[in-house]
Amino acid sequence: MQEHRHALLTQTLGAQREVISLHFGRPGQGKKVYLQAGLHADEHPGMLVLHHLKNALLALEAAGRLTGEVVLVPIANPIGLGNYVFGRQLGRFDLSSRENFNRNYLDLAELVCEQVAPALGNDPAANVALIRRCLQERLEAQHPRTELDALRLTLMRLASAADYVLDVHCDSEAMVHLYVHSEQLEQARVLAGFTGAHAVLHALEQGGPDARTHSFDECFTAIWYKLQQRFPNLPIPLATFSATLELRGLYDVSHELATHDADALLAYLGHLGVIADAEVQVPSPLCEPTPLAGVEILHAPHPGVVAYRAPLGSRVAPGTALADVIDPLSGQVSTLCSRISGVFYARVIERFSQTDTELTFVAGHAPLRSGSLLSA
């Protein structure tokens, strides 16, 4: 294993932060897989999973069984890691800029389009190599203006040449679920089978037409999809499979769950062909992919205590009671009922809600929403 340290731009005096990446296998050998955790720094399950995965990869590397390259970034956000306010860690938003750490990634297609246009040809492999080479050159040429810019740029540089990119997160309270590109559903089914995902949510554009809302995983699928649309007569594969893997909820942090998830990711790596002599069968997925636009989100109609009435992971039908919101002063009780059929895959962990807070999430089959499909 090689450990690389990537210093971020210093925002103020006496506060030098760095991203640490762990590299396994030989660069340029076989397929390349990139995994990171903790981009939202208050989401901890993935950090522990990558710790256990690191130990497994060390053993495989010592045994000479790695036939590809694996890059781990167990702590992807040293800025957010220190965002403690009155003893509580707030790792979703940068306290300085108020930006979500997992939004506003570069439109990589726009970054390389002008450079690659004259050189693209009829060989798909050559096109992929050209685009990746130009992407790395253009990313290296970028000059960040803030520490947050430097963080985003560092992570994109680390993942830019990968064939597979997994950004490991967790939800508030949830079952395992995935966010993927609509043109990569077969690959998504494979990952869902290994990870035991209860929902696979897909979209062509998660953030809608506004590229400024790109999440980390989306920027690595959008580049290939957008270049395909820009040059429809040239063979440009979707060369990177990228996904956000949501490992349950905030408090689902234990060695038992982490070793289970690390084993699942290790089996997935074996399936991808980066581990020699790995005999792996792809488990059947627990669900079929559904559109991200088909997620029904129910909001609190007034403030109150939240009492959930349906278990996470349950299949619900129209009229199924999901939660009560109770005002203990007036006695008002409002029951939130699903209006669709689907899987109740996520809910908010706080048990007191303000008016209009998102509370429940059901993955349905028919589109319900448009525009930006990502939460704040």
C-alpha positions in Angstrom: 0.0 0.0 0.0 1.1 3.5 -0.8 -0.2 6.4 1.3 -0.4 9.8 -0.5 -1.0 13.1 1.2 -2.7 15.9 -0.7 -2.4 19.3 1.0 -5.4 21.6 0.6 -5.3 25.3 0.1 -5.0 27.0 3.4 -8.1 29.2 4.1 -6.6 30.9 7.2 -3.4 30.9 9.2 -2.3 27.9 11.1 -4.9 25.5 9.6 -3.3 23.2 7.0 -5.6 20.3 6.1 -4.9 17.4 3.8 -6.7 14.5 2.1 -5.0 11.1 2.6 -5.5 8.4 -0.1 -4.5 4.8 0.2 -3.3 3.1 -3.0 -3.3 -0.7 -3.5 -2.1 -2.7 -6.5 0.0 -1.4 -9.4 -1.0 1.8 -11.1 -2.1 1.2 -14.7 -2.5 -2.6 -14.1 -6.0 -3.9 -14.8 -9.2 -2.0 -13.8 -9.1 0.9 -11.4 -11.6 1.2 -8.6 -12.0 4.3 -6.4 -13.9 4.4 -3.1 -14.3 7.3 -0.7 -16.3 7.8 2.5 -17.2 10.7 4.7 -17.7 13.4 2.0 -20.6 14.4 4.3 -18.3 14.3 7.3 -21.0 13.5 9.9 -21.9 10.3 8.0 -19.7 7.7 9.7 -20.7 4.2 8.6 -18.6 4.2 5.4 -15.5 5.3 7.3 -15.5 2.2 9.4 -16.3 0.0 6.4 -13.3 1.3 4.4 -11.2 0.7 7.5 -12.1 -3.0 7.4 -11.8 -3.0 3.6 -8.3 -1.6 3.9 -7.2 -4.4 6.1 -8.5 -7.0 3.7 -6.8 -5.3 0.7 -3.5 -5.2 2.7 -3.7 -9.0 3.0 -4.6 -9.5 -0.6 -1.7 -7.2 -1.7 0.7 -9.1 0.5 -0.4 -12.3 -1.1 0.0 -10.9 -4.6 -3.6 -11.3 -5.5 -4.5 -7.8 -6.6 -4.8 -7.7 -10.4 -6.1 -4.2 -10.5 -5.7 -0.9 -8.8 -7.9 0.2 -5.8 -7.8 3.6 -4.2 -9.4 4.3 -0.9 -10.1 7.6 0.7 -11.6 6.7 4.1 -11.8 10.3 5.2 -12.8 12.4 2.2 -13.6 15.6 4.0 -11.2 16.9 6.6 -12.9 20.3 6.5 -16.3 19.0 7.6 -14.7 16.6 10.0 -13.8 19.6 12.3 -17.2 21.3 11.9 -18.3 21.0 15.6 -20.9 23.5 16.9 -21.6 23.2 20.6 -20.3 19.7 20.7 -22.3 18.5 17.7 -20.6 17.6 14.4 -22.2 19.3 11.3 -20.5 17.8 8.3 -23.0 18.3 5.5 -22.4 21.9 4.8 -19.2 24.0 4.7 -19.7 26.6 7.5 -17.8 29.3 5.6 -19.5 29.2 2.2 -22.7 27.4 3.4 -22.4 25.0 0.4 -23.2 21.3 0.5 -19.9 19.4 0.4 -21.5 17.0 -2.2 -22.8 19.6 -4.7 -21.3 22.0 -7.2 -18.7 19.7 -8.8 -17.3 20.7 -12.2 -19.1 19.9 -15.4 -16.3 17.7 -16.7 -17.8 17.4 -20.2 -17.6 21.2 -20.6 -14.1 21.1 -19.2 -12.7 18.8 -21.9 -15.1 19.1 -24.8 -13.2 21.7 -26.8 -9.9 19.9 -26.3 -11.1 16.4 -27.3 -13.4 17.4 -30.2 -10.8 17.5 -33.0 -9.1 14.2 -31.9 -12.1 11.9 -31.4 -12.4 9.0 -33.8 -14.0 5.7 -34.5 -12.1 3.6 -32.0 -14.0 3.6 -28.7 -11.0 2.5 -26.6 -8.9 5.3 -28.1 -11.7 7.8 -27.4 -11.8 6.8 -23.7 -8.1 7.1 -23.4 -8.1 10.5 -25.0 -10.9 11.8 -22.8 -9.3 10.5 -19.6 -5.9 12.0 -20.6 -7.4 15.4 -21.3 -9.5 15.2 -18.2 -6.5 14.6 -16.0 -4.6 17.4 -17.8 -7.5 19.9 -17.4 -8.0 19.0 -13.7 -4.3 19.4 -13.0 -4.4 22.9 -14.7 -7.2 24.1 -12.4 -6.3 26.6 -9.6 -8.6 26.5 -6.6 -9.6 29.7 -4.9 -10.8 28.3 -1.6 -10.1 25.4 0.6 -13.5 23.9 -0.5 -12.5 24.3 -4.1 -9.2 22.5 -3.4 -11.1 19.6 -1.6 -13.4 19.1 -4.6 -10.5 19.3 -7.0 -8.4 16.9 -5.1 -11.1 14.2 -4.9 -11.9 14.6 -8.7 -8.2 14.2 -9.6 -8.0 11.0 -7.5 -11.1 9.5 -9.2 -10.7 10.8 -12.7 -9.0 7.8 -14.2 -11.1 5.2 -12.4 -13.3 2.6 -14.1 -15.6 2.4 -11.1 -16.3 5.2 -8.6 -18.2 4.5 -5.3 -19.0 7.4 -3.0 -20.1 5.9 0.3 -22.6 7.9 2.3 -25.5 7.2 4.7 -28.9 8.6 5.2 -30.7 9.8 8.3 -32.4 6.5 9.1 -32.6 4.2 6.1 -32.1 0.9 4.4 -29.1 0.4 2.1 -29.9 2.2 -1.2 -28.1 3.5 -4.3 -28.1 6.5 -6.6 -27.1 5.7 -10.2 -27.3 6.9 -13.7 -30.3 5.7 -15.8 -28.0 4.4 -18.5 -26.1 2.0 -16.1 -28.9 0.0 -14.6 -27.4 -3.4 -15.4 -24.2 -2.5 -13.5 -26.3 -1.0 -10.8 -28.3 -4.3 -10.3 -24.9 -6.1 -9.8 -23.8 -3.6 -7.1 -27.3 -3.7 -5.5 -27.1 -7.5 -5.3 -23.8 -7.4 -3.5 -24.8 -4.6 -1.1 -28.3 -5.8 -0.4 -29.8 -2.5 -1.5 -33.5 -2.0 -0.9 -33.8 0.8 -3.4 -31.9 1.7 -6.6 -32.7 5.3 -7.6 -31.8 6.4 -11.1 -31.8 9.6 -13.1 -30.2 11.0 -16.2 -29.6 14.3 -14.3 -30.0 14.1 -10.6 -29.7 17.9 -10.2 -31.9 18.7 -13.2 -30.5 20.9 -16.1 -28.4 23.0 -13.7 -24.9 21.4 -13.9 -23.8 23.4 -10.9 -25.7 21.0 -8.6 -23.6 18.0 -9.7 -22.9 15.6 -6.9 -19.6 13.9 -6.8 -20.7 10.6 -8.3 -22.8 12.3 -11.0 -19.9 14.3 -12.4 -18.2 11.0 -13.4 -21.2 9.6 -15.3 -22.3 13.0 -16.7 -19.1 13.5 -18.6 -19.5 10.4 -20.7 -23.3 10.8 -21.2 -23.0 14.5 -22.2 -20.1 13.8 -24.6 -22.3 11.0 -26.2 -25.0 13.6 -26.7 -22.5 16.1 -28.1 -20.9 13.7 -30.5 -23.7 11.2 -31.4 -21.9 9.8 -34.4 -18.8 8.8 -32.5 -18.4 5.7 -30.3 -18.0 7.1 -26.7 -18.8 4.5 -24.1 -20.0 5.2 -20.6 -16.5 4.4 -19.4 -17.0 5.0 -15.7 -19.6 3.3 -13.5 -20.2 5.7 -10.7 -22.7 5.4 -7.8 -23.5 6.8 -4.4 -23.9 4.0 -1.9 -26.0 4.9 1.1 -25.1 2.6 4.0 -28.3 2.7 6.1 -28.5 5.5 8.8 -26.4 7.8 10.9 -26.2 5.5 13.9 -25.7 2.2 12.0 -22.0 2.1 12.9 -20.8 -1.2 14.3 -18.1 -3.7 13.6 -20.7 -6.3 12.7 -22.3 -4.1 10.0 -19.0 -2.7 8.8 -17.4 -6.2 8.3 -20.5 -7.4 6.6 -20.4 -4.4 4.2 -16.6 -4.6 3.7 -17.1 -8.3 2.7 -19.8 -7.3 0.3 -17.5 -4.7 -1.3 -14.7 -7.2 -1.4 -16.9 -9.7 -3.3 -17.9 -6.9 -5.6 -14.2 -6.1 -6.3 -13.7 -9.8 -7.0 -16.5 -9.7 -9.5 -15.0 -6.7 -11.2 -11.8 -8.7 -11.7 -9.3 -6.9 -9.5 -8.7 -9.9 -7.2 -7.0 -13.0 -8.6 -8.7 -16.4 -8.1 -11.9 -14.8 -6.7 -14.8 -17.1 -7.2 -17.8 -14.9 -6.9 -21.5 -15.4 -7.7 -23.6 -12.2 -8.2 -26.4 -12.3 -5.6 -29.9 -11.5 -6.9 -30.9 -7.9 -6.2 -33.6 -7.3 -3.6 -35.3 -4.7 -5.8 -35.6 -3.4 -9.3 -34.3 0.1 -10.1 -36.9 2.9 -9.8 -36.7 6.6 -11.0 -35.3 9.1 -8.5 -38.2 11.3 -9.8 -40.5 8.6 -8.4 -39.6 9.1 -4.8 -42.5 10.4 -2.8 -41.4 12.7 0.0 -43.9 13.6 2.7 -43.5 16.7 4.8 -44.7 17.7 8.3 -47.8 19.8 8.0 -47.1 21.4 11.4 -44.6 21.3 14.2 -44.7 18.3 16.6 -43.4 15.0 17.9 -42.9 12.4 15.1 -44.1 8.8 15.7 -43.4 6.5 12.8 -46.0 3.8 12.1 -44.4 1.7 9.4 -41.1 -0.1 9.6 -38.2 0.9 7.3 -37.9 -1.5 4.4 -41.6 -2.3 4.2 -43.5 -2.3 1.0 -46.4 0.2 1.2 -49.5 0.8 -0.7 -51.6 4.0 -1.2 -53.1 4.8 2.2 -50.5 3.1 4.3 -49.8 5.2 7.4 -46.2 6.1 7.6 -46.0 8.6 10.5 -48.0 10.7 12.9 -47.0 14.3 13.8 -48.4 15.2 17.2 -48.8 18.7 18.7 -48.8 17.9 22.4 -50.2 21.4 23.2 -53.2 21.5 21.0 -53.7 17.7 20.7 -53.6 17.9 16.9 -52.5 14.7 15.3 -51.7 14.5 11.6 -51.1 11.2 9.9 -48.9 11.0 6.9 -50.1 8.3 4.5 -48.3 7.2 1.4 -50.1 8.0 -1.8 -48.2 5.5 -3.9 -47.0 1.9 -3.9 -43.3 1.4 -3.2 -40.6 0.7 -0.7 -40.4 2.9 2.5 -36.6 3.1 2.4 -35.7 6.2 4.4 -37.0 8.6 7.1 -35.7 11.5 9.2 -34.1 10.5 12.5 -35.1 13.5 14.5 -38.4 12.9 16.4 -39.5 16.5 16.6 -40.2 18.3 13.4 -40.7 21.9 12.3 -43.4 22.7 9.7 -42.7 21.5 6.2 -39.7 19.3 7.2 -39.2 16.3 4.9 -40.0 13.2 7.0 -40.6 10.0 4.8 -39.2 8.7 1.5 -40.9 6.0 -0.5 -39.4 4.7 -3.8 -42.1 4.3 -6.4 -42.2 3.3 -10.0 -43.8 6.4 -11.6 -42.2 9.8 -11.8 -43.7 12.3 -9.5 -41.1 15.2 -9.5 -39.0 17.2 -11.9 -36.2 19.7 -11.9 -33.6 19.2 -9.2 -34.2 15.8 -7.5 -31.5 16.2 -4.8 -32.2 17.5 -1.3 -30.3 20.5 0.0 
